[in-house]
Amino acid sequence: MRHLHPVPPLVLLAAGLVLAGPPGQAPAAVPPGGDPIPPRAAFEVQAGGRSVHQALGWEEDADGTLTARAANGVWEARIQLVLRPGGARSLEVVVRWLAPAEEQRIALSLWWPGTPSAVNRSLRFEPVEGPLRVERGTPLLVAAGRMALAGGPGLAAARVERLADGVRATLYLDDAAARPFSTFENCFERLPELPLGQHLAWGSFDPRKPRPLAPRAAGQEDRLEASLFPLPEGFPFLPVVLERWPRGTRAAVVFTDHADRTDPEALRAVLWGDSDGSAAHPGSGFLGRGLRLTRTFFVHGGGRSLDDRESWALAEDLDRAGSEVALHGITSERDTREAVRSGLADAAPFAPVTWIDHEPYTNCEAISAQGWQTTGAFGIRDVLVEAGIRWIWAAGDAGTGQPRIEDLLGGRPNEARAAIAPFPLDSRLWMFRSSMFFAAPEVLAAALSEGALSGLEEARGLFVAHTYLGPSARTTHLPEHLSRLVVHAAPRGKLVLDPALDAALARVAEHVQAGRLASLTWTEAGDRLRALGELELVYLPDGGVEIRNLGASDLGGLTVAIPVSPEVELSVDGAPPPGREDLPGGARIWLDLPAGGRATIHAFERLVPLPFLAYP
């Protein structure tokens, strides 16, 4: 081996990590005209109460592989740049734990010269002005100077910063900010009462303790894959962006409806527009309009649960329509570990995979109370996994709490804002967030406006509503809750869905039917975001680009955005793409990519090949 590119000493600052030199200035990664790969690099691990930053120096093997290493007594890391045809490199990072540890962050930082552009949270490839952080669900693609970097499997988050003379990209294999998890330390008998008998609402009482640490066992590994591509001077670079939603849809909406105060007749009106069911008002309500719903149920507890014959039948309606039957606990009260195990078995005919805690401040078995454990009277984490649950609610809502379409994949460019995250204690479970959508029906209807839906589509976003649509006046007592009922009494004792809200659902359905919006269950949305994290994007020496699905899940209708004019012909594995849409900013195509599959895209302008990236 011969040692290449020695790295100058590091200056460690409380605010982050910079290489020695003028403040804000990127180090010269290569001499003028030299090979842009490898960039300068440093490695950071925060674990066991210690933060370790190590500069990396590259060593070259006989086959051209570049290797750097970092270690302390608790972990060891190997970072490799494996040579590909044409001078590109596969970036492979493996961190092996040598002893048990509580980990908080694992990060690789890369520096190189040039003015950066990157894919932002709205999936647009634009110049980077201020710090940009992307989370799961947003692909990493950044180009600056003479090098492009594309993310791959194992990336928890990334941060791209424009420096005075270059760019710094930080790739997180793990980061506490990318998997926020907190727990209530005590199980309360009830919410505290405010003066004059006012009820303390959910969200205003949240004495949770953050749990930023993730355990690691000796022998456990963290892995990351990415790719680096040389950009020759004077040649265009066409950024290929892997979008989130299927078959050209631009955004997704998910309604997660909590089971509190459910009245089966009211729920039927929500699903079909009228408590008489689908025959009374065809084309109304969620199912009548072809919209999907993740609807939670209690397993036991009378009329509000699956014990009730009508509720069971409604769950069957949901299941047949492609919606999701999820669980809001076993009962509305505290349930022991064994009660949860038994209740999950009773709900097995619906094969639920999503669990949404009910009142985690009073129900001890809630994952965000004591349920995250595997022992004790209320530890149920392993019980959920054994029963097939894989999605759990993070018991926290994004946004201001005001009823509005909140894009969970948006937010301020530099903030850490995770829509999904692996559960830090058991990667078989994943957490998801939502936004509160609980108000009078006319307020909810106004929030689902044409402008708000179009804005979500423009942002290529995700709205996950936290709703309470199933109660009626028969199951509701608090004046505040009565004012928010979305069903109303009608002649002959029937219940009907509020006409303003039903009209708003019609508006959503119009966007879905037009192919601009996807109406998904939570499981569909969450599983898709996870599957996107297993894709690898490779620019090929022949000018094409290959998309590789390295995961175990099929990706139907994968949407790919390419900045070319309508006159440019695009092919997928030598044939026209299954779908294509031309917009002012370029073309969007979609294709099916099975687990383990690959698809190669080429572009032609007047029958002449148009390279996405011209290799040197």
N, C-alpha and C positions, 0 to 999 in steps of 0.2 A: 504494500500500500504506500501511496505517497500522499502527504498532507497538502491540502489545497486551501486557499483563501483563509489565512488566519484572521481571527476576529479581534479587534481592539478591546481593551477593557470596557466593562459595562459600568454605567452610572445608575444606581438603583435609587428611584425616587418613590415617595409614598404614593404619588398619583399614578405610577406606572413604571414602565421600563423603557429606557432610551439608550442608544449607543453614544459613546463619548463623541463629542463634537459640538458645533454650534447648536444652541437650542432650536428644536423643531426642524433641523436639517437632516435629511435622509443620508445615510452613508453611501458612498459610491460602491454599488454592488459589484460592478465590473469596470474594467478600463474602457475608455471610449472605443467602440467598434468591437469589443470582446463579446464572449458568450454571456448572455444575460442570466444563465442558469449555472450554478446555484445562486440564489439570493442570500444575503446575510440573514442569520436566524438566531433565535434565542428560545429557550424552553423554560416554562414556569410550572411549578407544582405547589399548591397550597394543601397541606395535609398535616394532621397531628399537631396543629397549632403552629406550624412552621411554614414559611414561604421561601421557596428556593428558586432563584433565577440563575440560569446558566447560559452563557454564550456558547454557540455551537461552531465547531470547525469541521469541515468536510474532508473525508478521506476517500480516494478513488480506488476501486478494485480493478482487476484486469479486464472485466467485462464492461467497465464504464459506470458501474453503480457507485453513487456517492453516498457515504454513510456518516452520520454524526451520532454521538452518544451523550447522554446525561444520566446522572445517577446520584443517589445518596444511600443511606443505609436502609431505607424503607422501600424504595422503588428504583427501577432502572428503565431507561427509555432508549429506543433505537429509532432513529429517523433516517429513512433511505429515500434517495431519488434514483429510481430505476430507469435506465435509458430506454426510450421507445424509438421506433423508426422515425427518422426525420429530425431528431434532436429534442423531442418532447420528453418529459419525465413524469413517471408515476411517483407521487409522494405517498409514502407509507410510514405511519407512526404507530409504534407499539410500546405501550407502557406496561411493564410487568411489576406487580407488587410483590415484594420480598418478605413483607411482614404485615400483619393486620394494621389498618390505619383508618382514620376518619378523614375523608378527602373533601375538599371544597372547590378546587379548580385545577384543571390541567389545560395548558395552553401552549401553542407554538406560534411565535411571532416571526414574520418574514418582512424584510425591507428590500426595496429596489427602486431605482430612479424612474421618474416619469410622472406625468399628470394623470391621476386615476379616473376611470369611469367604472361603474359597477351597477349590478342589478339592485334596485331598491325594493322597498316593501310593497310598492305597487307594481312590481315586476317590470319596471322600465330600466333600461340600461342608459344611465345618465352620468354626467360628470359628478364626482364626489366633491362637495364643497365643505360641509362639516362632517364630523364623525358619523358613520353609518353602522348600525348594528342590525344584523339579520338573525332571525331565529329559525327553528324548525318550521318548514312550510315555505321558506323563501330560499331559492338556490343561491349559492355563492358563485359569482362570476365577476372578476375584477381584472381590468386590463390597464397597464400603465407602461409607458416607455416601450421597451422591447420584450415584455413578458405578460402573459395572461395566466390567471389562476382560476381553476374551476374546482368547486367542492365536490365531495363524494360521500360515501357511507361513513358513519361515525362522527359526523359533524354536529355538535350540539348547538352551536351558535358561532358567529364570526363578527369581527369589528374591523372596518376599513377606515383608515385615517389618512387624509391628505397632509403631507408634511411640506416644508418649504421647498424641498427639491426631490420629492418622491412620494412614496406610499408605504404605509405599514399595514399589513393584514395580520390580524390575530385570529387563529383558528382554535376554537375551544373544543377539546374532546369531552370536557364536562365543565360545568360552571353552575354554582348554586343559584345564580340569577336566572339560569335557563331551566330550572326545575324547582320553582318556589313551592315549599311545603311547610305548613305550620299546623299546630295542634292546640286545642283547648286543653288546658292543664287540669281543669276540674269539670265534673258533670254537675250542672246546676239543676235544682228541682224545677225552676221556672225562670224566665227572664225577669230581671229586676223591674219593679213597677215605678213609673214616673209619678210625680205629683198629680193630684186630681184624677187618678185612675187611668192616665194615658198609658197606652201599651207601647213598650219599647220594640221597635221594628227590627227584623232581621237586617243585619248589616250595620246597625248603629251600636251593636254590642258585640265586640270582637276582641276579647282579651287573649288572643292566641299567641303562642310562642313560636317564632320561626325556627325551623330545623334545617340549617344550611349544610349540614355534613352528610356525606354518603359513605357508608362503610365499605371498605375493601378488604378482602381476605388474601392471605399469602397464596401466590400462584394465580390470582385473578389478573386479567389483562384488560386494558382499554386500547381501542384501535381506531385509527382514522385513515381514510384514503382521500386523495385529491390528485389533481393533475396540473402540471406547469407546461406552458407552450411558448416557444419563442415567437416573437412578432417581428418579422423583418421590416426594416424601414421602407417607407414608400408604398406599402401594400395595404389595402383595406382589411379590416377585421370585422366580420359579421357576427355579432353576438347572438347565439342561439339560446333562447330562454325557455326553460321547462316550466310551463304554467301549472296551476294547481287543480283546476276543475275539469271535468270530463267533456269531451266532444265540443270544444269551443265555447262552453259556458264560461262566463267571465267572473262570476262570484257565486257564493253558496249561502243559503240560509238554512238554519237548523232551529227548530223549536223543541226545547226540552221542557215538558210540562210536568210539574211536580204534583204529587197525589193528594196534597193537603185538602181536606174538606170535600173530597170528591162526592158528587151526586151522579149516579149512573145515567139518569135522564139528562142531566146537564152535559155530561160528557158526550152522550149520543148527539145532542144538539150541536156541540162543537165539531164533531166528526162529520155530521150529515146536514147540519143547518136547522134541524127540527128534532125534538125528542121522539117523534114517531119514526124516525129513521130515514133511510135513503129514499124510500118510496114517496115520502111527503114532499121533499124539496130536492129533486135531483139537481146536481151541479152546485150545491151549497156546502159550506163547511170545509174542513181540511180534506177529508177523504173524497167528498163529493166533487171537489175541484182538483183532485189528483195531487194534492200536496202531502208531503210526508211529515210524520210527527214522531218524536221520541217521547212516548208517554209512560210515565212511571206509575206503578201500582204498589200498594202494600199487599203482601201475600195473605195475611190474616187480619181480621178485625171487622167483620161484618160488611155493611153496605159500601164502605170505602175501599174494599180490598177484593182480591181475586176469590175470596170466599163467596162473594155475591154472584149469583148466576148471571145477572145482567152485566156486571163488570167483566166476568170471564168472557161472555159473548162479545163484548166490545173489544177486549184484548184480541180475540180471534179475528174480528173485523180489521183491526190494525195490522195484525200479522199477515192476513191474506192480501191486504192492500200494499204491502211492501214497507209499511211503517215499522216502528220498533217498540216492542214491549220491554221496558226497563223496570228496575226495582227502586223503590224509595225506602227500603228497609223491609223488615218482615212485618212488623206492626208499627203503629205510630208511637208506641211507647218504647221503653228500654227493652232490648232483647239480648239475652245471653248468647254466648258462643254456640251452645248446643241448640238454642232456639233458631239461630240464624242457619245453622247447618240443616236442620229439619225443614225450615221454611224454603230454603233454596231448592231442596229436593221436591217440595210441593209445586214450585214454580217451574220445574224443569221442562214441562211440555212446551214452554215458550222459548227455551234455550236463551235466557237473558244473558247479555254480556256487559251491560252498563248498569252501574250502581251509583245512585245519587243519594248522599246522606240526607236524612230528615232531621232537622233541628239538632245539629251536632253539639250545641252547647248543653242540651239536656239528655240526648240519647248517647249513652256512654259507648255504644258499639260503633258509632260513626267513625269512619276512617280518620277524620280530623279531630277525633276525641281520643278514645283508647283503642279503637278498632284497628289502628295501624300495627298493633302488636300481634303476636301469635300465641300469647299465653294470657292467663288470667281469665276472669269471667267474661270480659268483653273484647278480648283480642280475636279478630276475625279475618285478618289479612289472608292467611293461608286457607281459611275456609272458603273465601270468595274465589281464590285461584282454583281450588279443587273443583268448584262448581262451574267453572268456565267463565267467570267474570274476568274481563281484561281492561275495562275502562271504569275509572272512578272519578267523581267530581272533586275538584280541588276546594270546594266549599268557599269559593271566593269569586266575586264578580268584577270584571273589568269595567272601566268607565266611571261616570259620575253618579250612577244610580238613577239618573233621569231616563225615562223611557225614550229610547232613540235607537237607531241602527248603529251599533258599535262594532267597528271592524276589529276583530281580535288579532288580526295579522298586521294591523296598521299601528298607529301611535306615533309618538315623536321619533325621528330617525335614530337618535342615539340612545333611546331607553331600552332596557331589558324588559321584554313583554312576551312571555311564553304563552301560547295558546294551548300547547300540549307539552307533556314532559314525562319521561319515565319516572315511575315511583322510585325514590332513591333507595328504598330498602328491599325492593323486589322488582326487577325489570320485567317480570311477566305482567305487571300492572302498569297502566299508563294513566296519568291525570289529565283532565281537561278543564278549561274555564268557560264561563258563560258571561252574559251581561243581564242585569235585572231588567225585566220587561213586564212590570206589574203596575197597572194603572187603570183608570176608567176606560171602557172600550173605545170611546171616541178619541181618547188620547193615544191609545195604541194604534188605532186606525190612522190618525194623523202622522204618527211616526213612520208608518209604512207607506210614505208618500212616494209619488213618482220620482221626485228629485232625490230622495234618500236612497231608493233602490238603484237608480242610475248612478249615484255617487259610489255606492258599494261596488257596482260593476266596473266603474272606471278604475277603482282601486284594486280590482281583482281580489276582493276581500272575502271575509267570513264573518257572518253574524250568527251567534249562538244565543238564542233568547231563553231566559230563565222565567218561565211563565207559571201562572195558576189559573187555568182556563176551565177546570172541571167543577168548581163549586156552584151551588145555587143558594137561594135564600133559605132553603130548608136546612142547609148544613153550615150556615154562616151567621155570626152573631155580632161581631164588631162593626160599628158603623163605617169605619174606614174600609173594611173588606167588603161590606155590602155595596158600597159605592163603586167597587171595582168588578162586580160580577159582569161577565160577558154574555150571560144568557138572561132572558126575560120571560116572565109569565105571559102566556097567550091564551086565547079562549079554549075551553074544554080541558083546562088543566095542563096544557102542553107548555113546553119550554122552547124558545127559539133563540138562535144566535143573533146577537146584536147586529142590525143591518149595516151599520157603519163599519164594524170589524169584518163582517162577511164581504163587504165591498172591497175592503183592503186586501183580504185573501184573494179575491178575484183579480186584483191588480198584481199581486205576487204571481198568481197562476198565469197571467198574461205574459209576464217576463219569462217564466219557465217555458211556456209553449213557444215563445219566440226564440228560444235557445240561448238567451242571454244570462239566465240565472238557473242554478241547480237547487232544487229542493231535496235535501238529504236528511237522513237520520243521523244521529250523532255517530253511530258506529261506522256508517259509510264515510262521513267526513273525516273522522279521526283515523280510520284505517288508511284512507287515501293519503293523508298528510304523512303518516308513518312510512307508507310505501314510497312516496316521493323521496324520502331521505335515503333510500337504498339505490338511487339512480347514479350513474356515472356518465358524464358527458366527455367525449373524446374527439378532438379535432384530428382528422386523418391527413397523412401526407398527400393523398390524392385530391385534397380540397373538400372532401365530404366531412360529415360529422356522424359519429356513431353514438347512439344512446344505449346504454347497457343497464338492464334490470338485474342487479345483484341480490335482490331480496327474494323472499318466499311468497310474495303476493303478486297476482296479476294486476296490471294497470290498464284497465279498459279506457279507450278514448283519450289517451295522453295528449294533452294540448301543447304544441310547440310553436313559439313565436319567433319569426325570422324577419329582419328588416329588409325586405325586398319588395319591389314593385309588382303589380299584378301581371306584368309581362314576363316575369321570371318564372320559369317552370321548376317545380319542385318534385322530386321523386323519393319514394320510400322503398328501399330494396329493389330499385329498378322499375317501380310501378307508381302510378299517381297515388297520392295519399287518399285514404278513405274519406277525408273531409278537409275542406279548405275554406277560409274566410279571408278576404282582403280588406284591410282597413287603411286609413291614411298613414299610420305608422309602420305598415308592413303586413306580411301575411301571417296567418295562424292556421296550422294544419293539425290534424289529430290522427292518431294511430293506436292500435292495440299492442301492448308490450307485455307478454306473459312473463311469469316468474322465470328468471334465468335467461330471458330472451334478449336479443339485440336487434336494433333497427338502424339502418344507414340511410342518411338523407343526403341527396346531392341537389345542386342548383344549376340551371342552365339558362343563359341569356342568348336568345336567337341561336339555339342549338350549341352554343359555345359554353363549356363548363365554367361556372362562376364559383371560385373557391371561397369557402367561409373563412379560411385562414391560409395564407400562402406560406408554405414552409421555405426556409432558406435554401 
